[in-house]
Amino acid sequence: MTDLADFTARLTALTDGRASAPRIKDGVMTLALDVGGLSPQQRDGLAAAIREGGLTVPGVTDVRIAMTAERKPTEERKPLRILAVASGKGGVGKSTLSANLAVALHRLGIKVGLVDADIYGPSQAKLMGSEDQKPVARDKKLVPVTGPIGIPMLSMAHLVEPGKALAWRGPMVGNALTQLIDAEWGDAELLVVDMPPGTGDIQLTMVQKHKPAGAVIVSTPQDLALIDATRAVSLFAQAGVPMVGLVENMAGYACPHCGEISDPFGQGGAESAAGDLSMPFLGRIPLAIEIRRQSDAGDPPAAGEGLYADAFRAIAQKVADWLKAAG
């Protein structure tokens, strides 16, 4: 076994100073690694060596590495684009989808940031394991916090006391959203914005002022959710925001005892609705207690491997392909 001090010293030598000081929380070691100028083989080999060494530190059960690269002064910076993740109603798992989509896009190599636009009911800080962090201000702009996975993010949960209700009217909510969106996002090229449910003030501010590059609509299979999802599609369509596609969440439940698949919310409704609305169908996410458990623990399934990670990754790949085609 290697203690943390010894590992930190070895880490500096191994990476030639490219790695930040490691942090350990609840058995998870996190650190940032500058991979600028390294080939994919060098990058992957270095990451593997760090993980192997990190797991020798007592109490460490997982090692997560946020890979970064210094931007060359002459390199042209890509414009920051916004991807709105929305639904017509609450309770369809939109925030969980947003968090895991951001993680999956990050793993595909996209420089992504995450904004929790649900001012009244923020949840991304919990989902991304960053509840204990507070952003700072620089030149009158917020500097996002970075959670264990290495994704910069902002949420009202980082700015207000836990459990405190916000009794704000529309203009104040719009101003708060603008502060989150217009933060100092560094080299991020895409903001995944977790929208609140419905078609109110925040949605209008988003489509009119911040001009999303596209929108992902989340729905469960049942008719009531699909009716509300159609309203969300209509709002973005009226504002000229392109539709990236529709995701069917909570689609099918596998019994943990017998493995039989049941469909408490119906089956295939979102795919059918996508066809009726002439928009792409991006895929299904199953109704699974493990997704809920991991998400509540600030450990999004998309950060790992397995069936659920694959489901989020498949949707993220379609979104990435759409963004590339859209320019």
KACOR-V957053 format. One record per residue. N is the residue number from 1. D_FIRST is the distance of its C-alpha to the first C-alpha in whole Angstrom. Layout:
n = (N;N)
d_first = (D_FIRST;D_FIRST)
//
This chain:
n = (1;2;3;4;5;6;7;8;9;10;11;12;13;14;15;16;17;18;19;20;21;22;23;24;25;26;27;28;29;30;31;32;33;34;35;36;37;38;39;40;41;42;43;44;45;46;47;48;49;50;51;52;53;54;55;56;57;58;59;60;61;62;63;64;65;66;67;68;69;70;71;72;73;74;75;76;77;78;79;80;81;82;83;84;85;86;87;88;89;90;91;92;93;94;95;96;97;98;99;100;101;102;103;104;105;106;107;108;109;110;111;112;113;114;115;116;117;118;119;120;121;122;123;124;125;126;127;128;129;130;131;132;133;134;135;136;137;138;139;140;141;142;143;144;145;146;147;148;149;150;151;152;153;154;155;156;157;158;159;160;161;162;163;164;165;166;167;168;169;170;171;172;173;174;175;176;177;178;179;180;181;182;183;184;185;186;187;188;189;190;191;192;193;194;195;196;197;198;199;200;201;202;203;204;205;206;207;208;209;210;211;212;213;214;215;216;217;218;219;220;221;222;223;224;225;226;227;228;229;230;231;232;233;234;235;236;237;238;239;240;241;242;243;244;245;246;247;248;249;250;251;252;253;254;255;256;257;258;259;260;261;262;263;264;265;266;267;268;269;270;271;272;273;274;275;276;277;278;279;280;281;282;283;284;285;286;287;288;289;290;291;292;293;294;295;296;297;298;299;300;301;302;303;304;305;306;307;308;309;310;311;312;313;314;315;316;317;318;319;320;321;322;323;324;325;326;327)
d_first = (0;4;7;10;12;10;10;13;15;13;15;18;18;18;20;23;23;24;21;21;19;17;17;16;18;18;15;16;15;18;20;23;23;26;27;31;32;30;31;29;28;26;25;24;22;20;19;18;15;15;14;12;10;10;9;5;6;6;10;11;13;15;15;19;21;24;26;29;31;33;37;39;42;45;43;45;44;44;46;44;45;45;44;46;44;47;49;52;51;48;45;45;41;42;39;37;38;38;35;33;36;35;31;33;35;32;30;33;33;36;35;36;36;37;39;40;44;44;45;46;44;40;37;35;33;32;32;30;27;29;31;29;30;34;36;37;41;41;45;46;44;41;37;35;32;29;27;23;25;27;30;32;35;37;38;41;38;36;39;41;40;38;41;44;47;48;52;53;56;56;56;53;51;52;51;48;47;48;46;43;44;45;42;40;39;38;37;38;40;40;40;40;42;42;45;47;49;53;55;55;55;52;52;56;54;51;54;56;54;51;52;49;49;49;48;46;48;46;48;48;50;53;56;56;52;54;57;55;53;56;57;54;55;58;57;55;58;61;58;58;54;53;52;49;49;48;45;46;43;43;44;44;42;40;40;37;38;41;40;44;44;46;48;48;49;51;50;51;53;51;51;55;55;54;57;59;58;58;54;51;49;45;44;43;40;40;40;36;35;31;33;34;31;28;31;31;27;27;26;29;29;30;26;25;26;29;33;33;31;33;36;36;35;38;40;38;39;43;43;41;44;47;45;46;49;50;49)
//
